[in-house]
């Protein structure tokens, strides 16, 4: 009896763990409107406002971003100027390349390797590793980043930040096209 209970417990636990590993797939958003075209949305000047929350959900940092974006064919530049609530500033320049089937690769000076992403319907999903400076040290952290086009002016962004598979917190951001 105890062996059967233990076996049932282990099987149930394994199913829960494996089920927790499967995330939302981008194809889920294929028919969602409005249709997101990154080259169209990230073109011109945008304002963004966001927060970083820790594991408990507490706001650690607030920030705003001014983005100047442009495209030459399938090559895009997203020039971001961050202003944080503590008075600090940061700059990141993304270089994006649109590939076949709605896929994109991106690079920036503080991104390790290439960011990989794809777009379907109103959504864009990408993953990348970022060199994150914290109190004089730099840590490589992974981002699982989702963007959702709400209308022709507004896009929402939610990114989960982790290290060694452990969730550190989330970034929530709202983009507004001028």
URFEN-V387745 format. One record per backbone hydrogen bond with DSSP energy under -1.0 kcal/mol. CO is the residue of the C=O (numbers start at 1). NH is the residue of the N-H. If there is no record, write none. Layout:
CO,NH  CO,NH
//
This chain:
1,5  2,6  3,7  4,8  5,9  6,10  7,11  8,12  9,13  10,14  11,15  12,16  13,17  14,18  15,19  16,20  25,28  26,29  27,30  29,32  37,40  37,41  38,42  41,43  44,69  45,178  46,67  47,176  48,65  49,174  50,63  51,172  52,60  52,61  53,170  54,57  58,54  61,52  62,85  63,50  64,83  65,48  66,81  67,46  68,79  69,44  70,77  72,75  74,98  75,72  76,96  77,70  78,94  79,68  80,92  81,66  82,90  83,64  84,87  88,84  90,82  92,80  94,78  95,107  96,76  97,105  100,103  102,119  103,99  104,117  105,97  106,115  107,95  108,111  110,131  115,106  116,127  117,104  118,125  120,123  121,36  122,149  123,120  124,147  125,118  126,145  127,116  128,143  129,112  130,141  132,139  134,137  137,134  139,132  141,130  142,162  143,128  144,160  145,126  146,158  147,124  148,156  153,177  154,150  154,151  155,175  156,148  157,173  158,146  159,171  160,144  161,168  161,169  162,142  163,166  166,163  169,161  170,53  171,159  172,51  173,157  174,49  175,155  176,47
//
